[in-house]
Amino acid sequence: MKVSTVVHSIRRLYTIDPKREGLGVIADAAVAISDGKVQWVGPSDQAPDCPQRIDATGLVCLPGLIDPHTHAVWAGSRADEFAARLAGANYADILEAGGGILSTVKATRLATQSILRSHLTARLHHMRTRGVATVEVKSGYGLSPATELAMLKAADPKGMGMGVVRTFLGAHTIPKEFRHKRGAYVDQIIDEQLPLCAPHADFVDVYCDRGAFDLDESIAILSAGKALGLRVRAHAEQISHTGIAEAAAKLGATALDHLERIDDAGIAAMAKAGTVAVLLPGAQLYLRDTPPPVAALREAGVPMAIGTDLNPGSSPVHDLWTAATLACLTQGLTMDEAILGITRHAATALGLPNAGWIGVGSVADLALFAPPPGEPATTESLLQHMGRQGAQTMLISGAHT
């Protein structure tokens, strides 16, 4: 067995390996890695010999965390919008008045690709210090061929030191210059933006909701992206029920996001298609919204992932652990579901079968955490203490260095 690094004396290893029971916990464990892959997992006293050994005494180990939904490329600020919402304005009203996404579009269009990448790099570096190894990053603040392409190029994973999955979201909202020419903008997305941007993206996404795109427009855009080889996902059933969850699942959507107002037909379609529900408690909290029907999703067997939805307006949440804790507190997930939501189920939402778990052949991303003082080395302790997980965090990202 070829081994380059052994991480040993792990107090409690959560493998999240689907071949193991529950979260696949091993006490006093070790992991051997080489060439970006895990080669061996087992008791620490049986670890293979290796010149590079990392002592993880007292630490909790998880697969490198995965954030399956962010809008982490943007320029400008929306602090004034936050103040407006605190004063009683709602998200749809702000958007329809030309604020919200459109104010970020204006600032992002004025920024260079270099500035956009600099901002993104800083945001991803912070995530990495919290144990995140892979992040999904969307476009959607350009709403023009040139700026959508610049956003996706700014999110090029080369040199990031972590995994980046890119999503084309030219269908985020209708730009100001097309406000009275909706059909022309949909045509531009399908005929110009998608062909230009598809080589730099992994997914196509659409925001199907009041004030954005209707069901027919959304299906047309997702179908065009799928025809270009992109995986399908959608912002679904957030502000109002549109039917996009059922329709996108029938298109083979890998994941659907938000889902606060999904109905039984949408849930059934997701379960049949194996589509992952990506829950975004940060947006729910900031928008003072109701939670998605977690119990119904659970009963139907729909896998649930958790994302930060990091963006400058409706979810300026930079910490995936915080999102996981909020999912327990505000959406009713169990602690085990929350851990699965930021590891294996998040990987499934991004089409990454070898990430989000630790076992022979998995990606060699290990996140090591010190529990809070006096607390046991468990995921329960990490989830309970919001904002504490960055202390003594080590991310061994063998697959992305």
Secondary structure, DSSP 8 states (H G I E B T S, - for coil): ---SEEEEEEEEEE---TTSSTT-EEEEEEEEEETTEEEEEEEGGG----S-EEE-BT-EEEE-EEE--B-----S--HHHHHHHHTT--HHHHHHTT-THHHHHHHHHHS-HHHHHHHHHHHHHHHHHTTEEEEEEE--S--SHHHHHHHHHHT--TTSSSEEEEEEEEETS--GGGTT-HHHHHHHIIIIIHHHHGGG-SEEEEBBSTTSB-HHHHHHHHHHHHHTT-EEEEEESSSS--SHHHHHHHTT-SEEEE-TT--HHHHHHHHHHT-EEEE-HHHHHHTT-----HHHHHHHT--EEE---B-SSS-----HHHHHHHHHHHH---HHHHHHHTTHHHHHHTT-TTSSS-STTSB-EEEEE---TT--SSHHHHHHSTT-TTTT-EEEETTT-
